[in-house]
């Protein structure tokens, strides 16, 4: 496993982190298998784990807390997210600050997370949604400063909305955020335009989420793909999105090198960008852990292939189904 410096925190974090959404409450989620996958990740050098209260109303956080107990002598970096008070994802311009992150709500859910982790401090707390219209509100600024002074959080970040990588720029300029979590992958290269240069200038860590475009970049999504009832992906891959995503994936299939999967190619593409501090793929199954951590070998991708993949940038705008 290779490690990268996590912005101004100077933490040395695994460039392949662990996204724990799938352990919160998706169909077929199994705590025993989840624990084995988490253990396997630690054994292979993963030390950054990203969860949220919203992943199973704290269930995923409790799994992370149990992991910390199993490895008391290893430094595992913990990251979680405060849900918006209205429990609506993503943030929309019409959502008032008072509906999203009033002071008492910030403090309450930070303490809930600490209880779930059974820890006095979390390394990174994040706002799970964000709209830059809230930037000038003093309430969240004081809450973040107070939590840091009290030792409850070591660092603070935001998770920006899907396909809105610049809706957070003003907040990052305040100097109060140490990290930003953003969708970045072969299709979603827009963060490179404005967000990444700003983060580099201010030494803000970048967490790349959704590296597989919710499954499209694993190569497993086709026009015929269906999802079990209750699976979130069924509401995301509506026909309009499923068909377009499958067509985009088909264009990539001829580019996948022999002996490499599309998922591996997708992770290696992101690892080629030194502005990224860590990637947080979901990996509930042990075989996914092994394949994902295996990409952290310093090899990246051949230059010609990397430049070809850059041509597959897909400009998308938020819609009713993009969530």
C-alpha positions as CSV (number, residue, x, y, z in Angstrom):
1,X,0.0,0.0,0.0
2,X,1.2,3.5,-0.9
3,X,0.4,6.4,1.3
4,X,-0.3,10.1,0.7
5,X,-0.3,13.2,2.9
6,X,-3.8,14.2,3.8
7,X,-3.6,18.0,3.2
8,X,-2.7,20.3,6.0
9,X,-3.4,17.6,8.6
10,X,-0.1,15.9,7.6
11,X,-1.7,12.5,8.2
12,X,-0.2,9.7,6.1
13,X,-3.3,7.9,4.7
14,X,-3.6,4.9,2.4
15,X,-4.3,6.1,-1.1
16,X,-7.0,3.4,-1.2
17,X,-9.4,4.1,1.6
18,X,-12.6,2.3,2.5
19,X,-16.1,3.6,1.7
20,X,-18.6,2.1,4.2
21,X,-21.9,3.1,2.7
22,X,-22.7,-0.5,1.6
23,X,-22.4,-1.7,5.2
24,X,-25.2,0.6,6.4
25,X,-28.3,-1.0,5.1
26,X,-28.2,-2.0,1.5
27,X,-29.8,-5.3,0.5
28,X,-27.7,-8.4,1.4
29,X,-25.5,-6.4,3.7
30,X,-24.1,-8.8,6.3
31,X,-22.2,-7.7,9.4
32,X,-20.0,-10.8,9.6
33,X,-18.9,-10.5,6.0
34,X,-18.4,-6.8,6.5
35,X,-16.2,-7.3,9.5
36,X,-14.0,-9.8,7.6
37,X,-13.7,-7.4,4.7
38,X,-12.7,-4.6,7.0
39,X,-10.1,-6.8,8.7
40,X,-8.7,-7.8,5.4
41,X,-8.4,-4.2,4.4
42,X,-6.5,-3.3,7.6
43,X,-4.2,-6.3,7.0
44,X,-3.4,-5.0,3.5
45,X,-2.5,-1.5,4.8
46,X,-5.8,0.5,4.5
47,X,-6.0,3.0,7.3
48,X,-8.6,5.5,6.2
49,X,-12.3,4.6,6.7
50,X,-15.2,6.8,5.6
51,X,-18.7,6.4,7.0
52,X,-21.7,8.5,7.9
53,X,-24.5,8.5,10.4
54,X,-26.8,8.3,7.4
55,X,-25.5,4.9,6.5
56,X,-28.0,2.8,8.4
57,X,-28.7,5.5,11.1
58,X,-25.3,4.9,12.7
59,X,-25.0,1.2,11.9
60,X,-22.0,1.7,9.7
61,X,-20.4,3.9,12.3
62,X,-20.8,1.2,14.9
63,X,-19.1,-1.3,12.6
64,X,-16.2,1.1,12.4
65,X,-16.1,1.5,16.1
66,X,-15.9,-2.3,16.5
67,X,-13.0,-2.3,14.0
68,X,-11.1,0.3,16.1
69,X,-11.4,-2.0,19.1
70,X,-10.0,-4.9,17.1
71,X,-6.9,-2.9,16.3
72,X,-6.0,-0.8,19.3
73,X,-2.3,-0.6,18.4
74,X,-2.8,0.6,14.8
75,X,-3.7,4.2,13.8
76,X,-6.9,3.9,11.7
77,X,-8.2,7.3,10.5
78,X,-11.9,7.7,11.0
79,X,-14.2,9.9,8.9
80,X,-17.9,10.4,9.2
81,X,-20.6,12.8,8.2
82,X,-23.3,14.9,9.9
83,X,-26.7,14.4,8.1
84,X,-28.7,17.5,7.2
85,X,-31.5,18.2,9.7
86,X,-34.1,17.8,7.0
87,X,-32.5,14.4,6.0
88,X,-32.7,15.3,2.3
89,X,-29.8,14.5,-0.1
90,X,-28.4,16.4,-1.9
91,X,-28.7,20.0,-0.7
92,X,-30.8,22.2,-3.0
93,X,-30.7,26.0,-3.3
94,X,-34.1,26.3,-1.7
95,X,-33.1,24.5,1.5
96,X,-32.5,27.0,4.3
97,X,-29.5,26.8,6.5
98,X,-31.8,26.4,9.5
99,X,-33.3,23.3,7.8
100,X,-29.9,21.8,7.3
101,X,-27.1,22.5,9.9
102,X,-28.2,24.6,12.9
103,X,-25.7,24.6,15.8
104,X,-27.6,22.2,18.0
105,X,-28.0,19.7,15.2
106,X,-24.2,19.8,14.4
107,X,-23.3,19.2,18.0
108,X,-26.0,16.5,18.5
109,X,-25.0,14.4,15.6
110,X,-21.3,14.8,16.3
111,X,-21.9,13.3,19.7
112,X,-24.0,10.6,18.3
113,X,-21.2,9.6,16.0
114,X,-18.7,9.6,18.8
115,X,-21.0,7.4,20.8
116,X,-21.3,5.0,17.8
117,X,-17.5,4.9,17.4
118,X,-17.1,4.6,21.2
119,X,-14.4,7.2,20.9
120,X,-13.6,10.6,22.4
121,X,-12.5,12.1,19.1
122,X,-13.1,11.5,15.4
123,X,-10.4,12.3,13.0
124,X,-12.5,13.9,10.3
125,X,-16.1,15.1,10.6
126,X,-17.9,16.3,7.5
127,X,-21.1,18.0,6.5
128,X,-22.9,15.4,4.4
129,X,-24.4,18.0,2.1
130,X,-23.5,21.5,1.2
131,X,-24.7,24.6,-0.5
132,X,-22.4,27.6,-0.8
133,X,-25.3,29.9,0.1
134,X,-24.6,28.9,3.7
135,X,-20.9,29.9,3.7
136,X,-21.3,33.2,5.5
137,X,-23.4,31.8,8.4
138,X,-21.5,32.3,11.6
139,X,-23.3,29.4,13.4
140,X,-21.6,26.5,11.7
141,X,-18.2,28.3,11.9
142,X,-18.5,28.6,15.7
143,X,-19.7,25.1,16.0
144,X,-16.8,23.7,14.1
145,X,-14.3,25.8,16.0
146,X,-15.8,24.8,19.3
147,X,-15.7,21.1,18.4
148,X,-12.1,21.4,17.5
149,X,-11.2,23.2,20.7
150,X,-13.0,20.6,22.7
151,X,-11.0,17.9,21.0
152,X,-14.1,16.2,19.6
153,X,-13.0,16.5,16.0
154,X,-9.4,16.7,14.7
155,X,-10.4,18.0,11.3
156,X,-13.5,19.2,9.4
157,X,-14.6,18.7,5.8
158,X,-17.5,18.8,3.4
159,X,-19.0,16.4,0.9
160,X,-20.1,18.3,-2.2
161,X,-23.2,17.4,-4.2
162,X,-23.1,15.1,-7.2
163,X,-21.9,16.9,-10.4
164,X,-21.5,20.2,-8.5
165,X,-17.8,20.2,-7.7
166,X,-17.7,24.0,-7.5
167,X,-20.6,24.3,-5.1
168,X,-18.3,24.5,-2.1
169,X,-15.5,26.7,-3.3
170,X,-16.5,29.6,-1.2
171,X,-16.8,27.5,1.9
172,X,-13.3,26.1,1.3
173,X,-11.9,29.6,1.0
174,X,-12.9,30.3,4.7
175,X,-10.0,28.2,5.8
176,X,-12.2,26.2,8.2
177,X,-12.3,23.0,6.2
178,X,-9.4,20.6,6.0
179,X,-10.9,18.2,3.5
180,X,-13.4,18.0,0.7
181,X,-15.1,14.8,-0.6
182,X,-16.1,14.9,-4.3
183,X,-17.1,12.5,-7.0
184,X,-14.1,12.0,-9.3
185,X,-13.6,9.3,-11.8
186,X,-13.0,8.6,-15.6
187,X,-16.4,10.2,-16.4
188,X,-16.5,12.9,-13.8
189,X,-13.3,14.9,-14.3
190,X,-14.8,18.3,-13.7
191,X,-13.2,18.7,-10.2
192,X,-9.9,19.2,-12.0
193,X,-11.0,22.6,-13.4
194,X,-11.5,24.7,-10.3
195,X,-11.8,22.5,-7.1
196,X,-8.4,20.7,-7.3
197,X,-6.3,23.8,-8.0
198,X,-8.0,25.6,-5.0
199,X,-7.4,22.6,-2.7
200,X,-3.7,22.5,-3.8
201,X,-3.4,26.2,-3.1
202,X,-4.9,25.9,0.4
203,X,-3.5,22.5,1.2
204,X,-7.0,20.9,1.5
205,X,-7.2,17.1,1.3
206,X,-9.2,15.6,-1.5
207,X,-11.3,12.4,-1.0
208,X,-12.4,10.9,-4.3
209,X,-15.7,9.2,-3.9
210,X,-17.8,7.1,-6.3
211,X,-14.7,5.9,-8.3
212,X,-16.8,3.4,-10.2
213,X,-19.7,5.7,-11.0
214,X,-22.1,3.7,-8.9
215,X,-21.1,0.5,-10.8
216,X,-20.8,1.7,-14.4
217,X,-17.0,1.7,-14.3
218,X,-16.8,-1.8,-12.9
219,X,-18.1,-3.0,-16.3
220,X,-21.0,-4.7,-14.7
221,X,-23.8,-2.3,-15.8
222,X,-25.6,-3.0,-19.1
223,X,-28.8,-1.8,-20.6
224,X,-30.4,-5.0,-19.2
225,X,-29.2,-4.5,-15.6
226,X,-31.9,-4.7,-13.0
227,X,-31.7,-4.2,-9.2
228,X,-33.5,-5.8,-6.3
229,X,-36.5,-4.0,-4.8
230,X,-35.3,-1.5,-2.3
231,X,-31.8,-1.2,-3.8
232,X,-30.9,2.5,-4.0
233,X,-29.3,2.0,-7.4
234,X,-32.7,1.2,-8.9
235,X,-33.7,4.9,-8.3
236,X,-30.5,6.2,-9.7
237,X,-30.2,4.0,-12.8
238,X,-33.6,5.1,-14.2
239,X,-33.8,4.2,-17.9
240,X,-32.5,7.5,-19.0
241,X,-29.3,7.1,-16.9
242,X,-29.0,3.4,-17.3
243,X,-28.9,3.5,-21.1
244,X,-26.6,6.4,-21.3
245,X,-24.2,4.9,-18.6
246,X,-24.2,1.5,-20.3
247,X,-23.3,3.1,-23.7
248,X,-20.5,5.1,-22.1
249,X,-19.1,2.0,-20.4
250,X,-19.2,0.1,-23.7
251,X,-16.9,2.7,-25.2
252,X,-14.4,1.9,-22.5
253,X,-14.4,-1.9,-22.9
254,X,-12.0,-2.0,-25.8
255,X,-9.5,0.1,-23.9
256,X,-9.2,-2.2,-20.9
257,X,-5.7,-3.8,-21.0
258,X,-5.3,-7.5,-21.1
259,X,-5.1,-8.9,-17.6
260,X,-6.8,-5.8,-16.1
261,X,-10.5,-5.3,-15.1
262,X,-12.4,-2.1,-15.9
263,X,-12.6,-1.5,-12.1
264,X,-8.9,-1.7,-11.8
265,X,-8.4,0.7,-14.7
266,X,-10.9,3.1,-13.1
267,X,-9.0,3.2,-9.8
268,X,-5.6,3.5,-11.5
269,X,-6.9,6.5,-13.5
270,X,-7.7,8.3,-10.3
271,X,-4.4,7.3,-8.7
272,X,-2.6,9.0,-11.5
273,X,-3.8,12.4,-10.1
274,X,-1.5,13.5,-7.3
275,X,-4.1,16.0,-6.1
276,X,-6.2,13.1,-4.8
277,X,-5.4,12.2,-1.2
278,X,-7.3,9.0,-1.0
279,X,-10.0,7.1,-2.9
280,X,-12.9,5.5,-1.0
281,X,-14.4,2.6,-3.0
282,X,-17.1,0.5,-1.4
283,X,-15.9,-3.0,-0.9
284,X,-18.2,-5.2,1.1
285,X,-16.7,-8.4,-0.3
286,X,-13.3,-9.7,0.4
287,X,-12.4,-10.2,-3.3
288,X,-13.2,-6.6,-3.9
289,X,-10.8,-5.6,-1.1
290,X,-8.0,-7.6,-2.6
291,X,-8.5,-6.3,-6.1
292,X,-8.9,-2.7,-5.0
293,X,-5.8,-2.5,-2.7
294,X,-3.8,-4.3,-5.4
295,X,-4.0,-1.1,-7.5
296,X,-1.8,0.7,-5.0
297,X,1.5,-0.4,-6.4
298,X,2.9,2.8,-7.9
299,X,2.4,1.6,-11.5
300,X,-0.6,3.7,-12.4
301,X,-1.5,3.5,-16.1
302,X,0.5,3.7,-19.3
303,X,0.6,7.3,-20.4
304,X,-1.1,6.7,-23.8
305,X,-4.0,4.9,-22.1
306,X,-4.3,7.6,-19.5
307,X,-4.6,10.3,-22.1
308,X,-7.1,8.2,-24.0
309,X,-9.3,7.8,-20.9
310,X,-9.2,11.6,-20.3
311,X,-11.2,11.9,-23.6
312,X,-14.1,10.1,-21.9
313,X,-15.0,13.0,-19.7
314,X,-18.8,13.2,-19.4
315,X,-20.4,16.6,-18.6
316,X,-23.5,16.0,-16.5
317,X,-25.9,18.3,-14.6
318,X,-27.9,17.5,-11.5
319,X,-31.3,16.1,-12.2
320,X,-34.3,14.8,-10.2
321,X,-32.7,11.3,-10.2
322,X,-29.1,12.2,-9.7
323,X,-29.5,12.5,-5.9
